[in-house]
């Protein structure tokens, strides 16, 4: 009987590339199949592929959505809120941001049938069974619930042997995203527990009030021993939670934080120049391209996009390094959350998605 020779993939680069692209596409082409009103300020956009099939992804990952809004080419990362077990569509859940250029467009203008381009799934904010254990605490703020929803839905669908405590901070009760579904899940699954913390409770509200401070967290989870903490929400929440949880003396590997984009008010970040108004304008010279004015309190990338200068980006949170750009002269402010390589510091590279001009600058892109 003749033996079957193993396939020599080194001689079939196009076949290998096709397989790799299907699993890790640089771009996806999606169409809005359904729009779900989650809360008065939040909608879920259910997306289906217009080309090929959806790639696999890890619960907790995101895609970067590319948009053309009145001639301005821009993008925003959104966590996938649907479960990886759902292979026909992905859900992107968007909450309105005060003054938000992209969120207002998506919530007010986008309709069923509209088509979009995104990156493939990206990010490392997911459950890792080899290191994270089976006791997980999810701390969510506002739309930071979205990656946790993907993880919880997968746990339910696959009946995974995990214990989850979800503690969700919201300004008001009516803005709690996925509230009914989370309640139903907790009623049916003893391994998933859900608590809401309201920071601005209405008169007569009888639930937990305040912020995600240590005492409230421990009242829900009992002890922090052996648990892994995940955090996703606005930067102010991270600062608050870091301070509150520091006394628990848990190893750093027991804390995971998702990148969450630029702060709502960068002037509140540690290290912001004293007395500098966010409305102060500085000159930005893009060598060989153009010169324009940019506000100190706005990410440099936003100013560049309005001028028709688009830099490749994925996370827009100062983490992925895709947008790294040479700062030739001048100074920018970057929050402490920005991940800069030592080589970037040495040779003068910045992340425009989280860089704010604090004097006249020159850059090369």
C-alpha positions in Angstrom: 0.0 0.0 0.0 1.5 3.4 -1.0 2.1 6.0 1.6 0.6 9.5 1.3 3.3 12.1 1.1 2.8 15.0 3.5 1.9 18.3 1.7 4.8 20.6 1.3 3.3 24.0 2.1 6.6 25.8 1.5 5.9 25.3 -2.2 2.4 26.8 -1.9 2.8 30.3 -0.5 -0.5 31.5 -2.0 -2.4 28.7 -0.3 -0.7 29.4 3.1 -1.4 33.2 2.7 -5.1 32.4 2.0 -5.3 30.4 5.2 -3.5 33.0 7.3 -5.6 35.8 5.9 -8.8 33.9 6.7 -7.7 33.5 10.4 -6.0 36.8 10.9 -7.3 39.3 8.3 -5.8 42.8 8.2 -9.2 44.1 7.1 -12.8 43.0 7.4 -15.7 44.3 5.3 -19.0 44.4 7.2 -22.6 45.5 6.8 -25.1 46.5 9.5 -27.7 43.8 9.6 -29.6 45.1 12.7 -29.5 48.0 15.2 -30.5 47.2 18.8 -31.3 50.1 21.2 -29.8 49.0 24.4 -30.3 52.1 26.6 -31.2 55.8 25.7 -27.5 56.5 25.1 -26.4 53.1 23.6 -26.9 51.0 20.5 -25.6 47.7 19.4 -24.7 47.4 15.7 -24.9 43.8 14.5 -22.5 43.4 11.6 -22.3 40.6 9.0 -19.5 40.1 6.5 -19.9 41.2 2.9 -16.9 39.3 1.9 -16.0 35.8 3.1 -16.5 34.6 6.6 -15.8 36.1 10.0 -12.5 35.1 11.5 -12.2 33.5 14.9 -11.5 35.9 17.8 -10.9 35.8 21.6 -13.7 37.1 23.8 -12.6 40.5 25.0 -10.9 41.6 21.7 -11.8 44.6 19.6 -11.8 45.8 16.0 -10.9 49.3 14.8 -13.8 50.8 12.8 -12.9 53.0 9.8 -15.2 55.9 8.9 -15.5 58.8 6.5 -17.5 61.5 8.3 -18.2 64.6 6.1 -14.9 64.0 4.3 -12.8 63.4 7.5 -11.2 59.9 7.5 -11.0 58.6 11.0 -11.3 55.4 13.0 -12.3 54.2 16.5 -11.7 50.9 18.3 -14.8 49.1 19.7 -14.8 45.9 21.7 -16.8 43.0 20.3 -19.7 42.4 22.6 -21.0 39.2 21.0 -19.6 35.8 21.9 -17.0 34.0 19.7 -19.4 31.1 19.6 -21.6 33.3 17.3 -20.0 32.9 13.9 -22.6 34.6 11.7 -22.2 38.2 13.0 -20.3 40.4 15.5 -21.8 43.0 17.7 -20.3 46.4 18.3 -22.0 48.3 21.1 -21.5 52.0 21.1 -22.4 54.5 23.8 -22.9 58.2 23.1 -20.0 60.3 24.3 -20.6 64.0 25.1 -19.3 65.9 22.1 -18.2 62.6 20.5 -17.5 63.0 16.8 -17.7 59.4 15.9 -20.2 58.1 18.6 -22.7 60.8 17.6 -22.4 59.9 13.9 -22.9 56.2 14.6 -25.9 56.7 16.9 -27.6 59.4 14.8 -26.8 58.6 11.2 -26.0 54.9 10.6 -28.8 52.7 9.4 -29.3 49.1 8.5 -27.5 48.2 5.3 -24.6 50.6 5.8 -21.2 49.1 5.1 -17.9 49.5 7.0 -14.3 48.5 6.9 -12.6 47.4 10.1 -9.3 45.8 11.2 -9.3 42.1 12.1 -9.8 41.3 15.8 -7.0 42.6 18.0 -6.0 43.1 21.6 -4.9 41.0 24.5 -7.7 41.8 27.0 -9.0 38.2 27.3 -9.1 35.3 29.7 -5.9 33.3 29.7 -6.5 29.9 31.4 -2.8 29.2 31.9 -2.3 32.3 34.1 -5.7 33.7 35.2 -7.1 30.9 37.3 -10.8 30.2 37.6 -11.9 33.1 39.9 -12.4 36.3 37.9 -13.5 39.7 39.0 -14.7 42.1 36.3 -14.8 45.8 37.1 -16.7 47.7 34.4 -17.5 51.4 34.0 -20.0 52.7 31.4 -19.4 51.2 27.9 -16.5 49.2 29.5 -19.0 46.4 29.9 -18.7 45.4 26.3 -15.6 43.1 26.4 -17.0 41.5 29.6 -20.3 40.8 27.9 -18.4 38.8 25.2 -16.6 36.8 27.8 -19.7 36.1 29.9 -21.7 35.1 26.9 -18.9 32.6 25.9 -18.7 31.2 29.4 -22.5 30.6 29.3 -22.5 29.1 25.8 -19.6 26.8 26.4 -20.5 26.1 30.1 -16.9 26.9 31.1 -15.8 26.1 34.6 -15.2 29.7 35.8 -16.6 31.8 38.6 -17.2 35.4 37.7 -18.1 38.5 39.7 -19.2 41.4 37.5 -19.3 44.8 39.4 -20.6 47.4 37.0 -20.3 51.2 37.7 -22.9 53.4 36.1 -23.8 57.1 36.6 -27.6 56.4 36.5 -29.7 53.2 36.5 -31.3 53.7 33.1 -27.9 53.7 31.4 -26.9 50.2 32.5 -26.1 48.3 29.3 -27.3 44.7 29.0 -29.0 44.9 32.4 -31.9 42.5 31.6 -29.7 39.9 29.9 -27.2 40.0 32.8 -29.9 39.5 35.3 -31.3 36.5 33.4 -27.8 35.0 33.1 -27.2 35.3 36.9 -30.6 33.8 37.7 -29.7 30.8 35.6 -26.0 30.4 36.4 -24.7 30.2 39.9 -21.1 30.8 38.8 -21.9 34.3 37.5 -22.7 37.1 39.9 -23.7 40.7 39.0 -23.8 43.9 41.0 -24.5 47.5 39.9 -23.0 50.5 41.6 -24.7 53.8 40.8 -22.7 57.1 41.3 -25.6 59.5 40.8 -28.7 57.6 42.3 -32.2 59.0 41.8 -34.2 59.8 44.9 -35.4 56.6 46.6 -32.9 54.3 44.8 -32.3 51.3 47.0 -29.3 49.7 45.3 -25.5 50.1 45.9 -24.4 53.7 45.5 -21.0 55.3 45.2 -17.9 54.3 43.2 -15.9 51.1 42.7 -14.0 51.4 45.9 -12.3 48.6 47.8 -15.1 48.2 50.5 -17.8 47.8 47.9 -15.8 45.4 45.8 -14.9 43.2 48.8 -18.5 43.2 50.0 -19.4 41.5 46.7 -16.5 39.1 46.2 -15.6 38.3 49.9 -11.8 38.0 49.5 -9.4 39.0 46.8 -7.2 35.9 47.4 -6.8 33.8 44.3 -8.8 36.1 42.1 -7.8 37.8 38.9 -9.1 41.4 38.4 -10.0 42.8 35.0 -10.8 46.5 34.5 -12.4 48.2 31.6 -13.8 51.8 31.7 -12.7 55.4 31.6 -9.3 56.5 32.7 -10.7 58.1 35.9 -12.0 54.7 36.9 -8.6 53.1 36.5 -6.9 55.7 38.7 -9.6 55.3 41.4 -9.6 51.5 41.3 -5.8 51.3 41.3 -5.6 53.4 44.4 -8.4 51.4 46.1 -7.0 48.0 45.3 -3.3 48.8 46.0 -3.7 47.7 49.6 -4.8 44.2 48.6 -1.1 43.5 47.8 -1.9 41.1 45.0 0.7 40.3 42.4 0.7 42.6 39.3 -0.2 39.6 37.1 -3.5 39.4 38.9 -4.6 42.7 37.3 -5.6 43.3 33.7 -6.6 46.6 32.2 -8.1 47.3 28.8 -6.9 50.3 26.9 -9.9 52.7 26.7 -8.8 55.6 24.5 -8.1 59.3 25.3 -9.3 60.7 28.6 -12.4 62.9 28.6 -10.3 65.7 30.1 -6.6 65.4 29.6 -5.9 68.4 31.9 -6.8 66.2 34.9 -4.1 63.7 34.1 -1.0 63.6 36.3 1.8 65.8 34.8 -0.4 68.1 32.7 1.4 71.5 32.5 0.1 73.7 35.2 -2.0 76.6 33.9 -2.1 75.4 30.3 -5.6 75.7 28.9 -6.8 72.8 26.7 -8.0 75.4 24.2 -4.5 76.9 23.7 -3.5 76.4 20.1 0.0 75.5 18.8 1.5 75.2 15.4 2.0 71.7 14.0 4.3 71.3 11.0 4.2 68.0 9.2 7.4 68.0 7.3 6.9 67.9 3.6 3.1 68.0 3.8 1.4 71.0 5.6 1.3 73.3 8.7 -1.8 73.9 10.8 -3.0 74.8 14.3 -3.9 72.2 16.9 -5.5 72.5 20.3 -3.5 71.4 23.3 -6.4 69.5 24.8 -7.1 67.3 21.7 -5.2 64.2 20.6 -2.8 65.1 17.8 -4.2 62.3 15.7 -7.7 63.9 15.7 -6.2 67.2 14.5 -4.2 65.4 11.8 -7.3 63.6 10.5 -9.2 66.9 10.2 -6.4 68.2 8.0 -6.7 65.1 5.8 -3.5 63.5 7.1 -4.3 59.9 8.1 -1.9 57.8 10.2 -2.4 54.0 10.5 -4.0 53.2 13.8 -5.6 50.3 15.6 -6.1 50.9 19.4 -6.1 54.7 19.5 -5.1 54.3 23.2 -1.3 54.6 23.1 -0.7 50.9 23.4 -0.4 49.1 20.1 2.4 51.3 18.6 0.9 51.2 15.1 0.7 55.0 14.9 4.2 55.8 16.2 5.5 58.9 14.6 8.8 60.9 14.7 8.7 64.0 16.8 11.4 66.2 15.2 11.1 69.2 17.5 8.9 70.6 20.2 7.1 68.9 23.1 3.9 66.9 23.5 2.2 65.6 26.6 1.3 61.9 26.8 -0.6 60.3 29.8 1.1 57.8 32.0 -1.1 55.0 30.4 0.8 55.3 27.1 3.1 52.4 26.4 6.4 53.8 25.0 9.3 51.6 24.1 12.6 52.6 25.4 13.8 53.1 21.8 10.9 55.4 21.2 11.9 57.6 24.1 15.6 57.6 23.0 14.9 58.4 19.4 11.9 60.8 19.8 8.9 58.8 18.7 5.4 59.6 20.0 1.9 58.0 19.7 -0.2 60.7 18.1 -3.4 59.0 19.2 -2.5 59.9 22.8 -0.1 62.9 22.3 -1.2 66.4 23.0 0.9 69.4 21.7 2.1 71.7 24.5 4.3 73.9 22.3 4.9 74.3 18.6 6.0 71.0 17.1 7.4 69.4 14.0 6.7 65.8 13.1 7.5 63.5 10.2 4.9 60.9 9.0 
